[in-house]
Structures are given as structure tokens and as C-alpha cells.
Amino acid sequence: MTLALKMHALIRIVIILSVTAIGCAAFVAADKKADVIVVDPKGNPIAEAKVTPISHSMNYPAILTDKNGEVRIKKRIQKVVWIEVRKDGYLDSGMLEYVAKKPIKVELQPKK
């Protein structure tokens, strides 16, 4: 095989891998919609609030909200039925049903 043929084959492989990577990245980005949005009474996002997914028999590890107060809850072995939201300086949400249309907006009240 000549050098030109080897280069041509290598370029084809690089192009195929690039297109595949771009397609995968677009698929992952499309899956980044928020399931829960945590806000204060004025509608401002609350970053680093702990959102705990809860099934019928267990609590999963808490997930922290991002700077926009958003969190994505991935599928679990056991279906998530409730969530609980906590943040220092705010009253806890208590258990909230996780069956409503997404995203679920949770408003935390400041402690007095």
C-alpha cells in the first residue's frame, strides 16, 4: 500500500470518528434539560441546593443544583417517586412528588 493510500485511509477514519463524536455530543447535549429548578421567593435560582431523589424503598445520593438552580435526575434502578430539596439558610421542601411534568419548579422559603 502506498503512502498516499495510507493517508487517504487515515483521513477517512478521522472524518468518520469526528462525525460520530459530534453526533454523540449533540445527543448528550439534548439530554441536558433540567428536571428540577430550585428558586427563592423572588424567582432567583438557588445554586448548590441538595436535591435528593427518593424511591419507594431508598434515598439516592443528593445532587447539587448548578448556578441556574437546575438539576438533571438520571434514571435509576428503582423509579424516583419523590424528591426533597435542602439548602442552608432555607426551609426544607419536604417530600415532593416527582411525577409532575418536568421541569418541576421548587420554591424554597428563607429561614426567619
N, CA, C and O atoms as a Tinker XYZ file with bonds, in Angstrom:
   448  protein
     1  N      0.854000   -1.179000    0.000000    73     2
     2  CA     0.000000    0.000000    0.000000    64     1     3
     3  C      0.895000    1.236000    0.000000    63     2     4     5
     4  O      1.822000    1.352000    0.802000    81     3
     5  N      0.607000    2.128000   -0.888000    73     3     6
     6  CA     1.429000    3.327000   -0.998000    64     5     7
     7  C      1.106000    4.299000    0.126000    63     6     8     9
     8  O      0.086000    4.185000    0.805000    81     7
     9  N      1.991000    5.239000    0.296000    73     7    10
    10  CA     1.806000    6.257000    1.326000    64     9    11
    11  C      0.533000    7.063000    1.089000    63    10    12    13
    12  O     -0.172000    7.406000    2.038000    81    11
    13  N      0.240000    7.363000   -0.162000    73    11    14
    14  CA    -0.970000    8.139000   -0.490000    64    13    15
    15  C     -2.228000    7.377000   -0.093000    63    14    16    17
    16  O     -3.167000    7.973000    0.435000    81    15
    17  N     -2.262000    6.064000   -0.339000    73    15    18
    18  CA    -3.424000    5.256000    0.045000    64    17    19
    19  C     -3.564000    5.176000    1.562000    63    18    20    21
    20  O     -4.674000    5.225000    2.093000    81    19
    21  N     -2.428000    5.051000    2.260000    73    19    22
    22  CA    -2.470000    5.016000    3.726000    64    21    23
    23  C     -3.006000    6.330000    4.285000    63    22    24    25
    24  O     -3.814000    6.333000    5.214000    81    23
    25  N     -2.552000    7.443000    3.715000    73    23    26
    26  CA    -3.024000    8.761000    4.170000    64    25    27
    27  C     -4.520000    8.918000    3.897000    63    26    28    29
    28  O     -5.259000    9.447000    4.727000    81    27
    29  N     -4.957000    8.454000    2.725000    73    27    30
    30  CA    -6.375000    8.541000    2.373000    64    29    31
    31  C     -7.219000    7.732000    3.373000    63    30    32    33
    32  O     -8.261000    8.202000    3.830000    81    31
    33  N     -6.772000    6.532000    3.703000    73    31    34
    34  CA    -7.495000    5.689000    4.663000    64    33    35
    35  C     -7.525000    6.342000    6.040000    63    34    36    37
    36  O     -8.549000    6.313000    6.722000    81    35
    37  N     -6.410000    6.925000    6.446000    73    35    38
    38  CA    -6.339000    7.592000    7.743000    64    37    39
    39  C     -7.278000    8.797000    7.801000    63    38    40    41
    40  O     -7.954000    9.013000    8.807000    81    39
    41  N     -7.318000    9.573000    6.730000    73    39    42
    42  CA    -8.208000   10.740000    6.676000    64    41    43
    43  C     -9.667000   10.301000    6.767000    63    42    44    45
    44  O    -10.462000   10.941000    7.455000    81    43
    45  N    -10.026000    9.219000    6.081000    73    43    46
    46  CA   -11.407000    8.707000    6.143000    64    45    47
    47  C    -11.763000    8.304000    7.571000    63    46    48    49
    48  O    -12.865000    8.593000    8.038000    81    47
    49  N    -10.849000    7.646000    8.261000    73    47    50
    50  CA   -11.108000    7.231000    9.644000    64    49    51
    51  C    -11.298000    8.448000   10.542000    63    50    52    53
    52  O    -12.210000    8.470000   11.369000    81    51
    53  N    -10.453000    9.451000   10.389000    73    51    54
    54  CA   -10.559000   10.672000   11.197000    64    53    55
    55  C    -11.896000   11.363000   10.947000    63    54    56    57
    56  O    -12.536000   11.823000   11.893000    81    55
    57  N    -12.324000   11.440000    9.701000    73    55    58
    58  CA   -13.605000   12.080000    9.376000    64    57    59
    59  C    -14.762000   11.303000   10.000000    63    58    60    61
    60  O    -15.667000   11.901000   10.581000    81    59
    61  N    -14.739000    9.991000    9.887000    73    59    62
    62  CA   -15.810000    9.164000   10.465000    64    61    63
    63  C    -15.866000    9.341000   11.978000    63    62    64    65
    64  O    -16.948000    9.498000   12.544000    81    63
    65  N    -14.718000    9.318000   12.632000    73    63    66
    66  CA   -14.690000    9.494000   14.088000    64    65    67
    67  C    -15.166000   10.884000   14.495000    63    66    68    69
    68  O    -15.860000   11.033000   15.501000    81    67
    69  N    -14.801000   11.894000   13.726000    73    67    70
    70  CA   -15.223000   13.266000   14.032000    64    69    71
    71  C    -16.732000   13.412000   13.927000    63    70    72    73
    72  O    -17.365000   13.997000   14.806000    81    71
    73  N    -17.309000   12.884000   12.854000    73    71    74
    74  CA   -18.765000   12.964000   12.666000    64    73    75
    75  C    -19.476000   12.206000   13.778000    63    74    76    77
    76  O    -20.487000   12.679000   14.297000    81    75
    77  N    -18.967000   11.043000   14.147000    73    75    78
    78  CA   -19.562000   10.262000   15.228000    64    77    79
    79  C    -19.493000   11.020000   16.543000    63    78    80    81
    80  O    -20.474000   11.051000   17.286000    81    79
    81  N    -18.367000   11.626000   16.841000    73    79    82
    82  CA   -18.209000   12.376000   18.094000    64    81    83
    83  C    -19.152000   13.568000   18.144000    63    82    84    85
    84  O    -19.749000   13.840000   19.185000    81    83
    85  N    -19.291000   14.276000   17.042000    73    83    86
    86  CA   -20.199000   15.431000   17.004000    64    85    87
    87  C    -21.636000   14.970000   17.211000    63    86    88    89
    88  O    -22.393000   15.613000   17.938000    81    87
    89  N    -22.014000   13.874000   16.586000    73    87    90
    90  CA   -23.367000   13.339000   16.757000    64    89    91
    91  C    -23.630000   12.926000   18.189000    63    90    92    93
    92  O    -24.710000   13.190000   18.717000    81    91
    93  N    -22.660000   12.280000   18.833000    73    91    94
    94  CA   -22.809000   11.877000   20.235000    64    93    95
    95  C    -22.901000   13.092000   21.140000    63    94    96    97
    96  O    -23.705000   13.107000   22.072000    81    95
    97  N    -22.100000   14.102000   20.885000    73    95    98
    98  CA   -22.135000   15.314000   21.707000    64    97    99
    99  C    -23.482000   16.003000   21.589000    63    98   100   101
   100  O    -24.010000   16.496000   22.586000    81    99
   101  N    -24.047000   16.047000   20.396000    73    99   102
   102  CA   -25.361000   16.668000   20.209000    64   101   103
   103  C    -26.426000   15.873000   20.939000    63   102   104   105
   104  O    -27.347000   16.454000   21.513000    81   103
   105  N    -26.313000   14.534000   20.925000    73   103   106
   106  CA   -27.278000   13.693000   21.623000    64   105   107
   107  C    -27.199000   13.919000   23.127000    63   106   108   109
   108  O    -28.231000   14.020000   23.790000    81   107
   109  N    -25.998000   14.000000   23.669000    73   107   110
   110  CA   -25.817000   14.235000   25.102000    64   109   111
   111  C    -26.324000   15.618000   25.480000    63   110   112   113
   112  O    -26.989000   15.769000   26.504000    81   111
   113  N    -26.024000   16.630000   24.673000    73   111   114
   114  CA   -26.477000   17.989000   24.967000    64   113   115
   115  C    -27.996000   18.072000   24.962000    63   114   116   117
   116  O    -28.572000   18.809000   25.762000    81   115
   117  N    -28.651000   17.335000   24.080000    73   115   118
   118  CA   -30.109000   17.362000   24.018000    64   117   119
   119  C    -30.721000   16.732000   25.259000    63   118   120   121
   120  O    -31.877000   17.002000   25.584000    81   119
   121  N    -29.956000   15.893000   25.956000    73   119   122
   122  CA   -30.452000   15.209000   27.143000    64   121   123
   123  C    -30.172000   16.004000   28.415000    63   122   124   125
   124  O    -30.372000   15.478000   29.510000    81   123
   125  N    -29.722000   17.239000   28.312000    73   123   126
   126  CA   -29.322000   18.031000   29.472000    64   125   127
   127  C    -30.431000   18.932000   30.004000    63   126   128   129
   128  O    -30.146000   19.848000   30.775000    81   127
   129  N    -31.675000   18.706000   29.623000    73   127   130
   130  CA   -32.765000   19.534000   30.121000    64   129   131
   131  C    -32.921000   19.319000   31.614000    63   130   132   133
   132  O    -32.725000   18.214000   32.119000    81   131
   133  N    -33.273000   20.378000   32.309000    73   131   134
   134  CA   -33.436000   20.299000   33.760000    64   133   135
   135  C    -34.710000   19.540000   34.110000    63   134   136   137
   136  O    -35.743000   19.701000   33.460000    81   135
   137  N    -34.621000   18.708000   35.146000    73   135   138
   138  CA   -35.798000   18.042000   35.689000    64   137   139
   139  C    -36.372000   18.846000   36.847000    63   138   140   141
   140  O    -37.582000   18.856000   37.071000    81   139
   141  N    -35.484000   19.524000   37.583000    73   139   142
   142  CA   -35.889000   20.311000   38.752000    64   141   143
   143  C    -35.187000   21.664000   38.682000    63   142   144   145
   144  O    -33.997000   21.743000   38.376000    81   143
   145  N    -35.938000   22.725000   38.970000    73   143   146
   146  CA   -35.375000   24.074000   39.060000    64   145   147
   147  C    -35.702000   24.603000   40.447000    63   146   148   149
   148  O    -36.868000   24.645000   40.839000    81   147
   149  N    -34.673000   25.007000   41.195000    73   147   150
   150  CA   -34.854000   25.490000   42.567000    64   149   151
   151  C    -34.654000   27.000000   42.580000    63   150   152   153
   152  O    -33.635000   27.514000   42.119000    81   151
   153  N    -35.662000   27.705000   43.124000    73   151   154
   154  CA   -35.626000   29.171000   43.153000    64   153   155
   155  C    -36.015000   29.685000   44.538000    63   154   156   157
   156  O    -36.579000   28.954000   45.352000    81   155
   157  N    -35.700000   30.966000   44.789000    73   155   158
   158  CA   -36.149000   31.630000   46.015000    64   157   159
   159  C    -37.501000   32.293000   45.732000    63   158   160   161
   160  O    -37.985000   32.221000   44.602000    81   159
   161  N    -38.128000   32.940000   46.734000    73   159   162
   162  CA   -39.447000   33.548000   46.521000    64   161   163
   163  C    -39.480000   34.626000   45.429000    63   162   164   165
   164  O    -40.546000   34.916000   44.886000    81   163
   165  N    -38.334000   35.218000   45.106000    73   163   166
   166  CA   -38.284000   36.237000   44.051000    64   165   167
   167  C    -38.039000   35.625000   42.669000    63   166   168   169
   168  O    -37.978000   36.339000   41.669000    81   167
   169  N    -37.899000   34.304000   42.624000    73   167   170
   170  CA   -37.655000   33.623000   41.349000    64   169   171
   171  C    -36.198000   33.502000   40.972000    63   170   172   173
   172  O    -35.873000   33.041000   39.878000    81   171
   173  N    -35.305000   33.916000   41.878000    73   171   174
   174  CA   -33.867000   33.806000   41.617000    64   173   175
   175  C    -33.412000   32.363000   41.811000    63   174   176   177
   176  O    -33.836000   31.711000   42.765000    81   175
   177  N    -32.558000   31.853000   40.927000    73   175   178
   178  CA   -32.086000   30.479000   41.077000    64   177   179
   179  C    -31.245000   30.307000   42.337000    63   178   180   181
   180  O    -30.521000   31.214000   42.747000    81   179
   181  N    -31.356000   29.132000   42.938000    73   179   182
   182  CA   -30.563000   28.802000   44.124000    64   181   183
   183  C    -29.530000   27.756000   43.716000    63   182   184   185
   184  O    -29.873000   26.609000   43.426000    81   183
   185  N    -28.266000   28.163000   43.698000    73   183   186
   186  CA   -27.175000   27.251000   43.344000    64   185   187
   187  C    -26.801000   26.394000   44.545000    63   186   188   189
   188  O    -26.951000   26.811000   45.694000    81   187
   189  N    -26.316000   25.198000   44.266000    73   187   190
   190  CA   -25.816000   24.249000   45.261000    64   189   191
   191  C    -26.866000   23.822000   46.279000    63   190   192   193
   192  O    -26.535000   23.494000   47.419000    81   191
   193  N    -28.135000   23.826000   45.868000    73   191   194
   194  CA   -29.178000   23.218000   46.699000    64   193   195
   195  C    -29.064000   21.705000   46.517000    63   194   196   197
   196  O    -28.726000   21.235000   45.431000    81   195
   197  N    -29.345000   20.949000   47.567000    73   195   198
   198  CA   -29.259000   19.489000   47.505000    64   197   199
   199  C    -30.629000   18.920000   47.146000    63   198   200   201
   200  O    -31.594000   19.073000   47.895000    81   199
   201  N    -30.698000   18.263000   45.992000    73   199   202
   202  CA   -31.929000   17.614000   45.545000    64   201   203
   203  C    -31.736000   16.112000   45.733000    63   202   204   205
   204  O    -30.869000   15.507000   45.102000    81   203
   205  N    -32.547000   15.514000   46.605000    73   203   206
   206  CA   -32.425000   14.091000   46.904000    64   205   207
   207  C    -33.532000   13.317000   46.207000    63   206   208   209
   208  O    -34.703000   13.498000   46.541000    81   207
   209  N    -33.195000   12.451000   45.240000    73   207   210
   210  CA   -34.199000   11.587000   44.619000    64   209   211
   211  C    -34.562000   10.449000   45.580000    63   210   212   213
   212  O    -33.684000    9.878000   46.229000    81   211
   213  N    -35.849000   10.123000   45.668000    73   211   214
   214  CA   -36.320000    9.108000   46.612000    64   213   215
   215  C    -37.222000    8.122000   45.875000    63   214   216   217
   216  O    -38.139000    8.520000   45.157000    81   215
   217  N    -36.946000    6.814000   46.065000    73   215   218
   218  CA   -37.813000    5.774000   45.505000    64   217   219
   219  C    -38.685000    5.237000   46.641000    63   218   220   221
   220  O    -38.666000    5.773000   47.749000    81   219
   221  N    -39.441000    4.185000   46.365000    73   219   222
   222  CA   -40.298000    3.614000   47.409000    64   221   223
   223  C    -39.491000    3.003000   48.554000    63   222   224   225
   224  O    -39.985000    2.915000   49.678000    81   223
   225  N    -38.255000    2.581000   48.280000    73   223   226
   226  CA   -37.511000    1.890000   49.329000    64   225   227
   227  C    -36.145000    2.484000   49.654000    63   226   228   229
   228  O    -35.441000    1.958000   50.516000    81   227
   229  N    -35.756000    3.568000   48.985000    73   227   230
   230  CA   -34.431000    4.117000   49.282000    64   229   231
   231  C    -34.304000    5.572000   48.863000    63   230   232   233
   232  O    -35.018000    6.055000   47.984000    81   231
   233  N    -33.372000    6.256000   49.519000    73   231   234
   234  CA   -32.977000    7.612000   49.124000    64   233   235
   235  C    -31.683000    7.488000   48.331000    63   234   236   237
   236  O    -30.737000    6.835000   48.771000    81   235
   237  N    -31.646000    8.112000   47.168000    73   235   238
   238  CA   -30.420000    8.150000   46.378000    64   237   239
   239  C    -29.554000    9.308000   46.859000    63   238   240   241
   240  O    -30.057000   10.194000   47.550000    81   239
   241  N    -28.276000    9.330000   46.518000    73   239   242
   242  CA   -27.415000   10.457000   46.915000    64   241   243
   243  C    -27.937000   11.780000   46.344000    63   242   244   245
   244  O    -28.460000   11.832000   45.230000    81   243
   245  N    -27.783000   12.833000   47.129000    73   243   246
   246  CA   -28.237000   14.160000   46.713000    64   245   247
   247  C    -27.418000   14.649000   45.520000    63   246   248   249
   248  O    -26.245000   14.309000   45.366000    81   247
   249  N    -28.066000   15.453000   44.683000    73   247   250
   250  CA   -27.435000   16.073000   43.521000    64   249   251
   251  C    -27.492000   17.577000   43.742000    63   250   252   253
   252  O    -28.539000   18.103000   44.118000    81   251
   253  N    -26.386000   18.278000   43.516000    73   251   254
   254  CA   -26.353000   19.730000   43.711000    64   253   255
   255  C    -26.842000   20.461000   42.461000    63   254   256   257
   256  O    -26.499000   20.094000   41.337000    81   255
   257  N    -27.650000   21.501000   42.677000    73   255   258
   258  CA   -28.092000   22.326000   41.557000    64   257   259
   259  C    -26.918000   23.145000   41.029000    63   258   260   261
   260  O    -25.970000   23.436000   41.757000    81   259
   261  N    -26.997000   23.508000   39.760000    73   259   262
   262  CA   -25.954000   24.332000   39.151000    64   261   263
   263  C    -26.222000   25.811000   39.424000    63   262   264   265
   264  O    -27.107000   26.142000   40.212000    81   263
   265  N    -25.470000   26.701000   38.783000    73   263   266
   266  CA   -25.615000   28.141000   39.031000    64   265   267
   267  C    -26.985000   28.668000   38.618000    63   266   268   269
   268  O    -27.399000   29.738000   39.062000    81   267
   269  N    -27.692000   27.920000   37.768000    73   267   270
   270  CA   -29.035000   28.308000   37.337000    64   269   271
   271  C    -30.128000   27.675000   38.199000    63   270   272   273
   272  O    -31.315000   27.802000   37.900000    81   271
   273  N    -29.712000   26.986000   39.279000    73   271   274
   274  CA   -30.667000   26.321000   40.156000    64   273   275
   275  C    -31.248000   25.054000   39.549000    63   274   276   277
   276  O    -32.276000   24.557000   40.009000    81   275
   277  N    -30.599000   24.533000   38.525000    73   275   278
   278  CA   -31.134000   23.389000   37.792000    64   277   279
   279  C    -30.382000   22.103000   38.110000    63   278   280   281
   280  O    -29.193000   22.108000   38.428000    81   279
   281  N    -31.123000   21.000000   38.012000    73   279   282
   282  CA   -30.522000   19.688000   38.204000    64   281   283
   283  C    -31.225000   18.702000   37.276000    63   282   284   285
   284  O    -32.420000   18.824000   37.006000    81   283
   285  N    -30.469000   17.735000   36.799000    73   283   286
   286  CA   -30.981000   16.652000   35.956000    64   285   287
   287  C    -30.915000   15.382000   36.779000    63   286   288   289
   288  O    -29.856000   15.032000   37.302000    81   287
   289  N    -32.031000   14.694000   36.897000    73   287   290
   290  CA   -32.070000   13.440000   37.652000    64   289   291
   291  C    -32.084000   12.295000   36.645000    63   290   292   293
   292  O    -33.038000   12.127000   35.885000    81   291
   293  N    -31.012000   11.513000   36.653000    73   291   294
   294  CA   -30.890000   10.403000   35.712000    64   293   295
   295  C    -31.789000    9.254000   36.143000    63   294   296   297
   296  O    -32.202000    9.168000   37.300000    81   295
   297  N    -32.088000    8.364000   35.186000    73   295   298
   298  CA   -32.884000    7.181000   35.504000    64   297   299
   299  C    -32.128000    6.338000   36.521000    63   298   300   301
   300  O    -30.900000    6.261000   36.502000    81   299
   301  N    -32.879000    5.720000   37.394000    73   299   302
   302  CA   -32.307000    4.878000   38.447000    64   301   303
   303  C    -32.854000    3.462000   38.318000    63   302   304   305
   304  O    -33.811000    3.219000   37.583000    81   303
   305  N    -32.239000    2.534000   39.040000    73   303   306
   306  CA   -32.731000    1.156000   39.038000    64   305   307
   307  C    -34.166000    1.134000   39.546000    63   306   308   309
   308  O    -35.041000    0.520000   38.936000    81   307
   309  N    -34.400000    1.808000   40.668000    73   307   310
   310  CA   -35.757000    1.954000   41.187000    64   309   311
   311  C    -36.274000    3.328000   40.787000    63   310   312   313
   312  O    -35.545000    4.316000   40.864000    81   311
   313  N    -37.512000    3.389000   40.368000    73   311   314
   314  CA   -38.110000    4.638000   39.891000    64   313   315
   315  C    -38.117000    5.701000   40.988000    63   314   316   317
   316  O    -38.468000    5.424000   42.135000    81   315
   317  N    -37.726000    6.920000   40.619000    73   315   318
   318  CA   -37.782000    8.051000   41.550000    64   317   319
   319  C    -39.244000    8.486000   41.649000    63   318   320   321
   320  O    -39.886000    8.777000   40.640000    81   319
   321  N    -39.763000    8.528000   42.888000    73   319   322
   322  CA   -41.167000    8.861000   43.123000    64   321   323
   323  C    -41.300000   10.232000   43.776000    63   322   324   325
   324  O    -42.263000   10.956000   43.523000    81   323
   325  N    -40.326000   10.586000   44.617000    73   323   326
   326  CA   -40.344000   11.871000   45.316000    64   325   327
   327  C    -38.957000   12.508000   45.222000    63   326   328   329
   328  O    -37.968000   11.857000   44.887000    81   327
   329  N    -38.925000   13.788000   45.528000    73   327   330
   330  CA   -37.654000   14.483000   45.716000    64   329   331
   331  C    -37.764000   15.302000   46.989000    63   330   332   333
   332  O    -38.859000   15.645000   47.435000    81   331
   333  N    -36.625000   15.603000   47.560000    73   331   334
   334  CA   -36.558000   16.501000   48.711000    64   333   335
   335  C    -35.439000   17.497000   48.418000    63   334   336   337
   336  O    -34.366000   17.116000   47.951000    81   335
   337  N    -35.699000   18.781000   48.698000    73   335   338
   338  CA   -34.723000   19.820000   48.385000    64   337   339
   339  C    -34.326000   20.533000   49.666000    63   338   340   341
   340  O    -35.178000   20.919000   50.466000    81   339
   341  N    -33.007000   20.706000   49.852000    73   339   342
   342  CA   -32.467000   21.374000   51.045000    64   341   343
   343  C    -31.371000   22.346000   50.644000    63   342   344   345
   344  O    -30.645000   22.130000   49.675000    81   343
   345  N    -31.272000   23.417000   51.412000    73   343   346
   346  CA   -30.185000   24.384000   51.233000    64   345   347
   347  C    -30.049000   25.141000   52.538000    63   346   348   349
   348  O    -31.046000   25.584000   53.107000    81   347
   349  N    -28.815000   25.297000   53.021000    73   347   350
   350  CA   -28.578000   26.072000   54.239000    64   349   351
   351  C    -29.175000   27.463000   54.082000    63   350   352   353
   352  O    -29.019000   28.106000   53.044000    81   351
   353  N    -29.865000   27.919000   55.132000    73   351   354
   354  CA   -30.479000   29.244000   55.106000    64   353   355
   355  C    -31.913000   29.236000   54.599000    63   354   356   357
   356  O    -32.585000   30.268000   54.609000    81   355
   357  N    -32.387000   28.064000   54.152000    73   355   358
   358  CA   -33.753000   27.929000   53.638000    64   357   359
   359  C    -34.469000   26.789000   54.360000    63   358   360   361
   360  O    -33.831000   25.867000   54.868000    81   359
   361  N    -35.794000   26.863000   54.401000    73   359   362
   362  CA   -36.590000   25.764000   54.932000    64   361   363
   363  C    -36.548000   24.608000   53.944000    63   362   364   365
   364  O    -36.557000   24.824000   52.732000    81   363
   365  N    -36.503000   23.367000   54.459000    73   363   366
   366  CA   -36.512000   22.195000   53.588000    64   365   367
   367  C    -37.846000   22.104000   52.854000    63   366   368   369
   368  O    -38.870000   22.568000   53.354000    81   367
   369  N    -37.828000   21.515000   51.686000    73   367   370
   370  CA   -39.046000   21.401000   50.882000    64   369   371
   371  C    -40.000000   20.339000   51.406000    63   370   372   373
   372  O    -41.201000   20.398000   51.145000    81   371
   373  N    -39.467000   19.363000   52.149000    73   371   374
   374  CA   -40.268000   18.185000   52.466000    64   373   375
   375  C    -40.301000   17.301000   51.228000    63   374   376   377
   376  O    -39.689000   17.629000   50.212000    81   375
   377  N    -41.009000   16.186000   51.308000    73   375   378
   378  CA   -41.069000   15.268000   50.167000    64   377   379
   379  C    -42.079000   15.790000   49.145000    63   378   380   381
   380  O    -43.239000   16.042000   49.469000    81   379
   381  N    -41.617000   15.944000   47.913000    73   379   382
   382  CA   -42.457000   16.424000   46.817000    64   381   383
   383  C    -42.598000   15.319000   45.781000    63   382   384   385
   384  O    -41.631000   14.614000   45.494000    81   383
   385  N    -43.787000   15.161000   45.218000    73   383   386
   386  CA   -43.994000   14.139000   44.193000    64   385   387
   387  C    -43.156000   14.438000   42.961000    63   386   388   389
   388  O    -43.069000   15.580000   42.510000    81   387
   389  N    -42.547000   13.401000   42.431000    73   387   390
   390  CA   -41.709000   13.529000   41.236000    64   389   391
   391  C    -42.408000   12.881000   40.033000    63   390   392   393
   392  O    -41.804000   12.120000   39.277000    81   391
   393  N    -43.668000   13.197000   39.883000    73   391   394
   394  CA   -44.415000   12.633000   38.758000    64   393   395
   395  C    -44.979000   13.723000   37.865000    63   394   396   397
   396  O    -45.515000   13.435000   36.795000    81   395
   397  N    -44.866000   14.946000   38.287000    73   395   398
   398  CA   -45.413000   16.062000   37.517000    64   397   399
   399  C    -44.601000   16.284000   36.251000    63   398   400   401
   400  O    -43.506000   15.746000   36.087000    81   399
   401  N    -45.165000   17.087000   35.367000    73   399   402
   402  CA   -44.468000   17.449000   34.135000    64   401   403
   403  C    -43.156000   18.155000   34.487000    63   402   404   405
   404  O    -43.114000   18.979000   35.401000    81   403
   405  N    -42.107000   17.831000   33.771000    73   403   406
   406  CA   -40.789000   18.415000   34.020000    64   405   407
   407  C    -40.611000   19.685000   33.205000    63   406   408   409
   408  O    -41.204000   19.773000   32.130000    81   407
   409  N    -39.858000   20.647000   33.625000    73   407   410
   410  CA   -39.170000   20.674000   34.921000    64   409   411
   411  C    -40.123000   21.029000   36.062000    63   410   412   413
   412  O    -41.108000   21.744000   35.881000    81   411
   413  N    -39.797000   20.509000   37.229000    73   411   414
   414  CA   -40.541000   20.816000   38.444000    64   413   415
   415  C    -39.872000   22.026000   39.079000    63   414   416   417
   416  O    -38.668000   22.007000   39.336000    81   415
   417  N    -40.633000   23.062000   39.330000    73   415   418
   418  CA   -40.082000   24.273000   39.952000    64   417   419
   419  C    -40.342000   24.194000   41.451000    63   418   420   421
   420  O    -41.485000   24.069000   41.890000    81   419
   421  N    -39.267000   24.268000   42.228000    73   419   422
   422  CA   -39.359000   24.204000   43.689000    64   421   423
   423  C    -38.933000   25.553000   44.249000    63   422   424   425
   424  O    -37.825000   26.022000   43.991000    81   423
   425  N    -39.820000   26.170000   45.014000    73   423   426
   426  CA   -39.515000   27.464000   45.633000    64   425   427
   427  C    -39.207000   27.238000   47.110000    63   426   428   429
   428  O    -40.068000   26.800000   47.873000    81   427
   429  N    -37.978000   27.539000   47.501000    73   427   430
   430  CA   -37.586000   27.413000   48.904000    64   429   431
   431  C    -37.777000   28.750000   49.610000    63   430   432   433
   432  O    -37.454000   29.811000   49.075000    81   431
   433  N    -38.309000   28.668000   50.823000    73   431   434
   434  CA   -38.535000   29.866000   51.638000    64   433   435
   435  C    -37.342000   30.076000   52.568000    63   434   436   437
   436  O    -36.849000   29.116000   53.160000    81   435
   437  N    -36.872000   31.316000   52.705000    73   435   438
   438  CA   -35.748000   31.563000   53.614000    64   437   439
   439  C    -36.156000   31.332000   55.064000    63   438   440   441
   440  O    -37.302000   31.566000   55.447000    81   439
   441  N    -35.190000   30.864000   55.869000    73   439   442
   442  CA   -35.443000   30.725000   57.308000    64   441   443
   443  C    -35.525000   32.107000   57.911000    63   442   444   445
   444  O    -34.828000   33.027000   57.483000    81   443
   445  N    -36.375000   32.248000   58.903000    73   443   446
   446  CA   -36.520000   33.563000   59.559000    64   445   447
   447  C    -35.767000   33.591000   60.848000    63   446   448
   448  O    -35.768000   34.608000   61.542000    81   447
